[in-house]
Amino acid sequence: MLPIATWCEAQHADAKRLIAQGDSLLEVNQPRGAMEKFNAAVKLGATADALAARARCWYYQAKYTQFLADVNQSLALDSLHAQANYQRALYASRAEDHKGTVHFATRALTGNGNQAMQRQALILRGGAEAALGQGAQAIKDLRQGIGDRLDDPAAMKLLARLLDETGNPSGSLEVLEKLSVIKLDDIGIWSNIGYELNRLERYTEALAALDKALMLDKDEPVVLSNKAYALLQLDRDAEAMAAVNQSLRGDAANPYALRTRALLYLRKGEREKACNDLSLAKAMGSPAEVDNLIKQHCQGMKPKR
């Protein structure tokens, strides 16, 4: 008979081998075969590793009651088990439990998870922090989680948006330009590149990006609005007016397009038309400068209804 220590080592090695086999089967979309391996591993010993492995398979099959039973048992055995905490963070994220996502993702990062899991935990935590209004921390986690990789467009888009919202158009543009390499046919990316270039006063470059967007949809209102603003800044007023009117035909309530058209009307000396557009832009949630434009040009005027 084998010594107890040797027998335990053999059991552990067998369970580890079964878990690895189950993981391989999950990777090729064979959850039934994977579950057989994970069940066998749990039968050898209901360890935190084995239970977390089986929980992954339950989650993969969207069997969340069984998933929670196994993942919670795994965490009861090892509260810092990296895989179990990561899986629990995934479930919290799915349920839009942002505080729970941050909690479990942080514990996953504290544990001894592999590099890929650590990266995903950072991205999960960053997304939850963004939803909780913790922009600076979200940016830090997303940047670290994404790194130099280009395989998570959703996380990259979120990072670009947060950088824009926190007043960093250069940072946002850097992320968007990387995205444009892997998502050539995404009109939103090209539109946002043009928007950030406008913010950076690089109007000729903005036009080039926005024209790429318009090749995907020549009538997209937001793209046309951004293009009109770039044309305005380049003193190409007739083209700007044509673009902004086309934009407003698609979306008559876009405050940015209304602001741009008002500026064009002011250049033409058509103050009443400009003030009508500015009044509507303010009602629709105006860009920051609209209030100042109204004070400067529209005092005492009553907009048309």
N, C-alpha and C positions, 0 to 999 in steps of 0.2 A: 504494500500500500504506500502511495505517495505521502510524503510529509504534508501537513496541513498548509504550510506556507507555499510549498511547490504547487499543490493542488489549486490554491487560490490564484496563484500567478497564472496558471494554465487557464482557469476560468476567465480571468481578466483578459488574457490574450485572445481567447475565443470570442468574448463579447466585443472586444475592440475590432476584431476581424469582421464579425457579423454587422456591426454598425457601419464600417467602411463599405461593405458590400451593399448594404441598404442605401447608403448615400449615393453610391454609383448608380443604382437602379432608379432612384428618384431623379437623378440628373438626366436620364434617358426616358423620363415619363413612364415609369413602370411602378406606380405606387403599390399595387397588389403584391408584387414580388418584394418590394422594399419593406412592406409591413411584415411579411413573413420573417425577414431577417431581423427586424427590430423586435418583433415578439419573441423571437428566439433569444435575442440578447437580454431582454427583460427577464425571460425565464431563467437564464443563468444567474441573474441577480438584478433586483430592481434598484440599480444605482442611478445617481443623478445623470450620468452620461447616457445610459440606456433609455431612461425615461425621456430625456430631452430629445434624443434621436427619434423615438416613437412619436413624440409630440410634433416634430417637424413633419412627419408623414401625415398625421391627422390634420395639421394646418394646410398642408398641400392639397388635401382632399376636401377642405372646407368643412371638416367635422369638428366644430369648435368646442362642443361640450366635452368630447374625448380629449381634445387638445388641452383644454384648461385643466382637466383632471391630471394629465401627465406632467404638464409643465409646472403646475403648482406643487406637485409632489416632488419633482426634481429640485425646485427652489427650496422646498422644506428641508431637503437633504443637504443642499449647498446653496446658500442664499446669493453667492457671488458667481454661480455657474454662468459662464459667459454666453453659451449657446442658449440656455434656458431664458436668461434675461433678455437676450436679443429677440428670441421668439415672442416673449411676453411684450416687448416693446412694439414689435410688428402688430400684434393683436390690438394693443392700445391705440396705435396709429390708425388702424383700420376702423376702430370705433370712435375716432376723433377725440380720444382722451389724451389731450396734449400734455397735461401734467404727468399722467401716467407714462406716456412715451418718454418724456425727459427722464423720469425716475428710472425706468428699466433700462433705457439706453445707456444712462450713466453707469449703472451697475454692470452692464455688459462690457463697457469700456474699462471698468475696474478689474474685471476677471481676465483670465488668460485665453482670450479668443484669438483666432488667427487674424492675419492682416486684412483679409477681405471682409471678415465680419466686423472688425474694428472700423473699417471705412464705412460700411453700411450703417453701423450704429451711429457714427458721427452724422451721416446724412439724415437718418431718421430723427436724431435729436435736433439737428438744425431746422428741419421742417416744422417740428413741434414748437421750437422756440420762435420761429417766424410767426406761427399762428397765435402765439401768446404775446406778440408784440415786442419780443426781445431781439430786435434787429441786429444789434452789434454782435451778440453772442451767436446768433444764427449764422451770420456771415462768417465768423471765425470757424464754426464747426463745418459748415458747408465747404468752405475753401479747403480745409484740412481733409475732409472726406473725399472730395472730388479730386484734389491734387492735380496731376497733369493728365488724368484719364478723360476720355471722351465718350464713355459708355453709359452715362446717365443724363440724357437731355433734360428730363424733368427737374432734376436737382440743379442743373446748370441754369435753366430758365428761372428757377426760383432765386438763385444767387444773383443773377443779372437784375431781376426786379428789385431785390432788396438793396443792391448797390445803388440803383437809380433812386430809390425812395430815400436813401440816406445821403443823397447829394454827392454821389461819386459816379458821374457819367463816364469817366475814363475807365474805371473798373468795370462798370456794366458793359461798356463797349468791348472791352477785352474778352469778356466771357461770350458775348453775342457773336463776335467774329469767330471764335472757336466753334460755336454752335453752327454757324453758317457753313462750315466745312463738312459737317456730318448731316446737316438737314438742309440741303440745297433748295428744296421745294417748299420750305416752311415760310409762308408769306409774313407771318408774325415776326419772325426773326429779322428779316430784311427791313420790315417796317420799324422795328425797334432800333436797329442799327442806324437807320436814317434819323430817327428821333434823337438818339444820343449824339450823333454828329451835329445835329442842329443845336443841341444844348452846348456843344463845344465850339460852336460858330464855325464849323467846317462844312459850309453850305454846299460847295461844289461836290464834295465827297458824299454828302447826304443825298444829293440828287441822284448820284450813280446808284446808291443802295436802294433808294425808293423806286427808281425805274426798274430795278431787278424785281422788286415786289410787284410792281404793276404788270410785269410780264406774266405773273402768275394769276393776277386778277386786275384787269384794267380799270375796274369800277370800285375798288375797295375804298370806302370813305375815309378811314383813318390814314391810309397811305397817301391818298390825295390831299388830305388836310396837311400832313407833314410836308409833302412836296410843295404845296402852295406857300407854306411858311418859308421854306428854303428859297423859293423863287422870289418872294417878297424881299428877303434880305439881300438878294443879288440884284435888286432893282429891275427884275423882269416882271413888271406889274401886270401886263396883259396876260402872260402865261399863268401868273399866280391867280388872277381873277378867274380864268377859265377852269383851273384846277380846283379852286375852292368852291366855285359854284357847282361843279360836278360832284364834289364831296358832299355838299349840303343837299343835293338832290337825293343822295343815298341815305343821308342821316341829317335831318334838318335841325337836330338838337345837339350837335357836337359843339361844345363851347369853344374849343380851340379853333375850329374852322370859322366860327362866328367872329372870334377875336381877330383872326387874320383878315377876314373880309372887311371888318370895321377899319383896320389899319389901311387897307387899300382904299376904302371910301374916303378916309381922312386925307390921304395923299391927293385924291381927286377933288377935294374940297366939298364933298357931299356929306356934310356933317350930320344931317338928320338921319340918313340911311346908316351911317356909322353908329350913331347913338342907339338906334333901334336894335342893331346887331349886338352892341355892347350890353344893352339892357337884357336881351334874351340870353346872352352868354352868362351873365351874372345869375339869372334865374336857373340856369341849367348846371350851375356849379363851375364857376368861371376860373380860368387861369389867374394867377396871382396879380398880374398887372392890370386886369380889367377894371378894378375899383379905381385905380389911379387914372386910367384913361377916361372913365366916366367923370371923375372930379375935374379933370383937365379940360374936357371937351363938351360935356353934356349938362353942366350946371344950369338949372332953370328950364331945361327942355323936358317935355312930356313925351315919352315914347308912344308910338302908335300901338294900338291894341289889335 
